[in-house]
Amino acid sequence: MNVDLGSDLEQRIQERMATGKYSSAEDVIRKALDSLANRDQLIADIEASLEDEQRGDVLPLKELDRRMREELPFLNGT
């Protein structure tokens, strides 16, 4: 696949490569796409959490703490 990135994007890719963290333009673009996918997943997770909260499908922090201490005794120092 050949893509014309334009001089601005090419410059930005070259700057990233100059840091030594990337060995090729493909590495820079792969990392950028991975970061975008991670960002999209984070947004989806936040949206799902907000929907859970709106439905009331959440535990108060004190209740969560109590349950965790019951299920995970090492949290109590034992």
C-alpha positions as CSV (number, residue, x, y, z in Angstrom):
1,M,0.0,0.0,0.0
2,N,1.3,3.4,-1.0
3,V,0.0,6.4,0.9
4,D,0.9,10.0,0.3
5,L,1.2,11.4,3.8
6,G,2.1,14.9,2.9
7,S,5.2,16.8,4.0
8,D,3.9,17.6,7.5
9,L,3.2,13.9,8.4
10,E,6.4,12.7,6.8
11,Q,8.3,15.3,8.9
12,R,6.6,14.1,12.1
13,I,7.4,10.5,11.3
14,Q,11.0,11.4,10.6
15,E,11.2,13.2,14.0
16,R,9.9,10.1,15.7
17,M,12.4,7.9,13.9
18,A,15.2,10.3,14.9
19,T,14.5,9.5,18.6
20,G,15.9,6.0,18.0
21,K,12.7,4.4,19.3
22,Y,11.6,3.4,15.9
23,S,13.5,1.7,13.1
24,S,11.2,2.5,10.3
25,A,8.2,4.6,9.2
26,E,6.1,1.4,9.5
27,D,7.1,1.1,13.1
28,V,5.9,4.7,13.8
29,I,2.6,4.1,12.0
30,R,2.1,0.7,13.7
31,K,2.6,2.3,17.1
32,A,0.3,5.2,16.2
33,L,-2.4,2.8,15.2
34,D,-1.9,0.7,18.3
35,S,-2.2,3.8,20.4
36,L,-5.4,4.8,18.6
37,A,-6.9,1.4,19.2
38,N,-6.0,1.6,22.9
39,R,-7.6,5.0,23.1
40,D,-10.8,3.8,21.4
41,Q,-11.0,0.8,23.8
42,L,-10.4,3.1,26.8
43,I,-13.2,5.4,25.6
44,A,-15.5,2.4,25.1
45,D,-14.7,1.1,28.6
46,I,-15.4,4.5,30.1
47,E,-18.7,4.8,28.3
48,A,-19.7,1.3,29.5
49,S,-18.8,2.2,33.0
50,L,-20.9,5.4,32.8
51,E,-23.9,3.4,31.5
52,D,-23.5,0.9,34.4
53,E,-23.5,3.9,36.8
54,Q,-26.6,5.3,35.2
55,R,-28.4,2.0,35.6
56,G,-27.3,1.7,39.2
57,D,-25.1,-1.3,38.4
58,V,-22.3,-0.2,40.7
59,L,-21.2,-0.8,44.2
60,P,-20.5,1.9,46.7
61,L,-16.8,2.0,47.4
62,K,-17.2,0.9,51.1
63,E,-19.3,-2.2,49.9
64,L,-16.7,-3.1,47.3
65,D,-13.9,-2.8,50.0
66,R,-15.9,-5.0,52.4
67,R,-16.5,-7.7,49.7
68,M,-12.8,-7.6,48.6
69,R,-11.6,-8.0,52.2
70,E,-14.0,-11.0,52.6
71,E,-12.8,-12.7,49.4
72,L,-9.1,-11.7,49.7
73,P,-8.0,-12.1,53.3
74,F,-4.5,-10.9,52.5
75,L,-5.9,-7.4,52.2
76,N,-6.6,-7.6,55.9
77,G,-3.0,-8.3,56.7
78,T,-3.6,-12.0,57.4
